[in-house]
Structure formats: structure tokens, C-alpha cells
Amino acid sequence: MTLKTKPSGKGASLRRAALAAALAGALAGCATVPNPRDPYEGFNRAVFRFNDAIDENAL
């Protein structure tokens, strides 16, 4: 009876790399994206218009 040892060499390294890539891909697939809507967009646009008007009239 013989005992198997841990695989070593190029094949094992390739399998580990493939497993790591698959795991990274699976984890990236679960990532959520933040909400692209800016809750202060209206306020920011009003401030920009005000600043733009001041710049044009004062300068």
C-alpha cells in the first residue's frame, strides 16, 4: 500500500492558479455597484450656475 503525497510540479501550480482565478471571478461576480445617482445634483447645479454668473459679471 502506498500513500499519496501532495502533488507538486507544473501541473499542481497550474491547478492552484486556475482555482485562484475561478475564486476571484466568483467573488467579483458578487460585487455590487454603488448608486450612480447624486442626491445633491440639483444643489450642485444651482451653486455652479451662481458661481458662473458671479465669475462672468465680476471678472
Buried (B, 14 or more C-beta within 10 A) or exposed (E): EEEEEEEEEEEEEEEEEEEEEEEEEEEEEEEEEEEEEEEEEEEEEEEEEEEEEEEEEEE
